[in-house]
């Protein structure tokens, strides 16, 4: 277990380095979510359509992109594993308290967790996007307390994002990205609010942002 302090989003708003440089020592990553149960009360006409909604529901997603930033696969609550089973979702929490006492906010287990087995990820995958979304559309910062984090399976953390410190109107974020290197993966903490209202559209929005960063071929430069 690492004794170093986790790197939080407020302490280091810009973070971009190789996993090895960030203290990650194994090729198994854990993208985890923990948050306190937070009741909600729909207002006005929304009560008719959201009568079964009683708590904030936060979801994780891991999106795999090829060299051209096209979506190759996506792991989220509707698809718990990618085609090669190199990315595995451990199960969906609907309210932050339905996964047992060990997975409560201050418990030892993540309420939601996606495991990334880096050595098994197909060679054509060049980028991985780590996304966080509020299923019912409430701002992520409305939770009583909460965080998302990335670590290896020995407890060494690459980053931690405090959900309470996100913008008040932010309901979906591109938390971080991983880019393949020759002998490692390079992680960039993004913390970028997304306009998308669901994870599938958020994945497309990230694809657009990644494509904007691609080098322009010499033949089309002016």
C-alpha positions as CSV (number, residue, x, y, z in Angstrom):
1,X,0.0,0.0,0.0
2,X,1.3,3.4,-1.0
3,X,1.9,5.9,1.8
4,X,1.9,8.9,-0.5
5,X,-1.0,11.3,-0.4
6,X,-3.5,11.0,-3.2
7,X,-3.4,13.8,-5.7
8,X,-6.7,15.7,-5.6
9,X,-8.2,17.9,-8.4
10,X,-8.1,21.0,-6.3
11,X,-4.4,20.5,-5.3
12,X,-3.3,19.9,-8.8
13,X,-5.7,21.1,-11.5
14,X,-3.2,20.2,-14.3
15,X,-1.8,16.7,-14.1
16,X,-0.3,14.8,-17.0
17,X,2.4,12.1,-16.7
18,X,3.1,8.5,-17.3
19,X,1.5,6.0,-14.9
20,X,5.0,4.9,-13.7
21,X,5.9,8.5,-12.9
22,X,2.6,8.8,-10.9
23,X,3.5,5.9,-8.7
24,X,1.4,3.2,-10.4
25,X,3.3,-0.1,-10.1
26,X,1.0,-2.7,-11.6
27,X,-0.9,-3.1,-14.9
28,X,-4.3,-3.4,-13.2
29,X,-6.1,-0.1,-12.7
30,X,-9.2,0.6,-10.6
31,X,-11.4,3.5,-11.6
32,X,-13.6,3.9,-8.5
33,X,-16.5,5.9,-7.2
34,X,-17.6,6.6,-3.6
35,X,-20.3,9.0,-2.6
36,X,-22.7,9.5,0.3
37,X,-26.4,8.7,-0.1
38,X,-28.1,12.0,-1.1
39,X,-31.9,12.2,-1.3
40,X,-33.5,14.4,-4.0
41,X,-37.0,15.8,-4.3
42,X,-38.3,16.5,-7.8
43,X,-40.1,19.8,-8.1
44,X,-43.3,20.9,-9.9
45,X,-44.4,18.8,-12.9
46,X,-41.2,16.7,-12.6
47,X,-42.9,14.9,-9.6
48,X,-45.2,13.1,-12.1
49,X,-42.3,11.8,-14.2
50,X,-39.7,11.1,-11.6
51,X,-41.8,9.7,-8.8
52,X,-39.4,6.7,-8.4
53,X,-36.4,8.9,-8.2
54,X,-35.4,9.5,-4.6
55,X,-31.6,9.8,-4.6
56,X,-28.7,10.9,-6.7
57,X,-27.4,8.1,-9.0
58,X,-23.8,8.5,-10.2
59,X,-22.4,6.3,-12.9
60,X,-18.9,5.5,-14.3
61,X,-17.9,4.7,-17.8
62,X,-14.7,3.7,-19.6
63,X,-14.5,4.3,-23.3
64,X,-12.0,2.8,-25.7
65,X,-10.9,4.8,-28.7
66,X,-8.8,3.8,-31.7
67,X,-6.0,5.7,-33.4
68,X,-8.5,7.9,-35.2
69,X,-10.4,8.6,-32.0
70,X,-13.4,6.5,-33.1
71,X,-15.2,4.7,-30.3
72,X,-14.2,1.0,-30.4
73,X,-16.0,-0.1,-27.2
74,X,-17.6,1.2,-24.1
75,X,-17.9,-0.3,-20.6
76,X,-20.7,1.1,-18.4
77,X,-23.8,0.0,-16.5
78,X,-25.4,-1.3,-19.7
79,X,-22.4,-3.2,-20.8
80,X,-20.2,-4.5,-18.0
81,X,-17.3,-5.8,-20.1
82,X,-15.7,-4.9,-23.4
83,X,-15.4,-7.5,-26.1
84,X,-11.9,-8.7,-24.9
85,X,-12.8,-8.5,-21.2
86,X,-9.8,-6.2,-20.7
87,X,-12.2,-3.7,-19.0
88,X,-14.7,-4.9,-16.4
89,X,-17.4,-3.1,-14.6
90,X,-18.0,-4.5,-11.1
91,X,-21.7,-3.6,-10.9
92,X,-24.0,-0.6,-10.7
93,X,-25.0,1.3,-7.6
94,X,-28.3,3.2,-7.9
95,X,-28.0,5.5,-4.9
96,X,-24.6,5.1,-3.1
97,X,-25.9,2.7,-0.4
98,X,-27.3,-0.4,-2.1
99,X,-24.0,-2.4,-2.4
100,X,-23.8,-3.4,1.3
101,X,-22.2,-1.9,4.4
102,X,-18.6,-2.4,3.1
103,X,-19.4,-0.2,0.2
104,X,-20.9,2.8,2.0
105,X,-19.1,6.1,1.4
106,X,-16.6,5.7,4.3
107,X,-16.4,2.0,3.8
108,X,-13.3,0.1,2.5
109,X,-14.9,-0.8,-0.9
110,X,-15.9,1.3,-3.9
111,X,-19.6,1.6,-4.6
112,X,-18.8,1.4,-8.3
113,X,-15.5,0.3,-9.8
114,X,-14.2,-0.4,-13.3
115,X,-11.1,-2.5,-13.6
116,X,-8.7,-2.0,-16.4
117,X,-6.3,-4.8,-17.3
118,X,-3.8,-2.8,-19.3
119,X,-1.8,-5.7,-20.6
120,X,-5.0,-7.2,-22.2
121,X,-6.2,-4.1,-23.9
122,X,-6.2,-4.6,-27.7
123,X,-3.3,-3.1,-29.6
124,X,-5.5,-0.9,-31.8
125,X,-6.8,1.0,-28.7
126,X,-4.8,4.2,-28.4
127,X,-6.9,6.3,-25.9
128,X,-9.2,5.5,-23.0
129,X,-11.7,8.0,-21.6
130,X,-12.8,7.9,-18.0
131,X,-16.3,9.4,-17.6
132,X,-18.6,10.3,-14.6
133,X,-22.2,11.1,-15.0
134,X,-25.3,11.9,-12.9
135,X,-28.0,9.6,-14.2
136,X,-31.0,11.8,-13.4
137,X,-29.2,15.0,-14.3
138,X,-28.6,16.5,-10.9
139,X,-25.3,18.4,-10.5
140,X,-22.5,16.0,-9.3
141,X,-21.6,18.6,-6.6
142,X,-25.0,18.1,-5.0
143,X,-23.9,14.9,-3.2
144,X,-23.3,15.3,0.5
145,X,-19.8,13.9,-0.1
146,X,-18.1,12.0,-2.9
147,X,-15.1,11.3,-5.0
148,X,-13.8,9.4,-8.0
149,X,-10.3,8.1,-8.1
150,X,-7.8,6.0,-10.1
151,X,-5.4,3.6,-8.5
152,X,-3.6,0.3,-9.1
153,X,-4.6,-2.9,-7.3
154,X,-1.9,-2.3,-4.7
155,X,-3.5,1.0,-3.5
156,X,-1.3,3.5,-5.2
157,X,-3.5,6.4,-6.4
158,X,-2.9,8.4,-9.5
159,X,-5.6,11.0,-8.8
160,X,-8.7,11.8,-6.8
161,X,-11.5,14.2,-7.8
162,X,-13.7,15.6,-5.1
163,X,-17.2,15.8,-6.5
164,X,-18.2,18.6,-4.1
165,X,-15.6,20.9,-5.8
166,X,-17.0,20.5,-9.3
167,X,-18.9,23.4,-10.9
168,X,-22.4,23.8,-9.6
169,X,-24.1,23.1,-13.0
170,X,-21.9,20.1,-13.9
171,X,-23.7,16.8,-14.3
172,X,-21.2,14.9,-16.4
173,X,-17.4,15.1,-16.6
174,X,-14.5,13.7,-18.6
175,X,-12.5,12.9,-15.5
176,X,-9.3,11.7,-17.1
177,X,-7.7,10.1,-20.2
178,X,-5.1,7.4,-20.8
179,X,-3.0,7.4,-23.9
180,X,-0.9,4.5,-25.0
181,X,2.9,5.0,-25.1
182,X,5.6,2.6,-26.2
183,X,6.1,0.9,-22.8
184,X,3.5,2.6,-20.6
185,X,0.3,4.6,-20.5
186,X,0.2,8.4,-20.2
187,X,-2.6,9.8,-17.9
188,X,-4.0,13.3,-18.1
189,X,-6.4,14.6,-15.5
190,X,-9.1,16.4,-17.6
191,X,-11.9,17.4,-15.2
192,X,-13.7,18.7,-18.2
193,X,-17.5,19.3,-17.8
194,X,-19.5,17.8,-20.7
195,X,-22.7,19.1,-22.1
196,X,-24.0,15.6,-22.9
197,X,-27.0,14.4,-20.8
198,X,-26.1,10.7,-20.9
199,X,-22.9,8.6,-21.1
200,X,-23.2,7.5,-24.7
201,X,-23.4,11.1,-26.0
202,X,-20.6,12.0,-23.5
203,X,-18.4,9.4,-25.1
204,X,-19.0,11.0,-28.5
205,X,-18.3,14.4,-27.1
206,X,-14.9,13.2,-25.8
207,X,-14.2,11.5,-29.2
208,X,-14.6,15.0,-30.8
209,X,-12.3,16.6,-28.3
210,X,-9.7,13.9,-28.8
211,X,-9.9,14.2,-32.6
212,X,-9.3,18.0,-32.3
213,X,-5.9,17.2,-30.8
214,X,-4.8,14.9,-33.6
215,X,-1.9,16.2,-35.7
216,X,-3.0,17.6,-39.1
217,X,-1.6,15.6,-42.0
218,X,1.0,17.5,-44.1
219,X,-1.1,17.2,-47.3
220,X,-3.9,19.2,-45.9
221,X,-1.9,22.0,-44.2
222,X,-2.1,25.4,-45.7
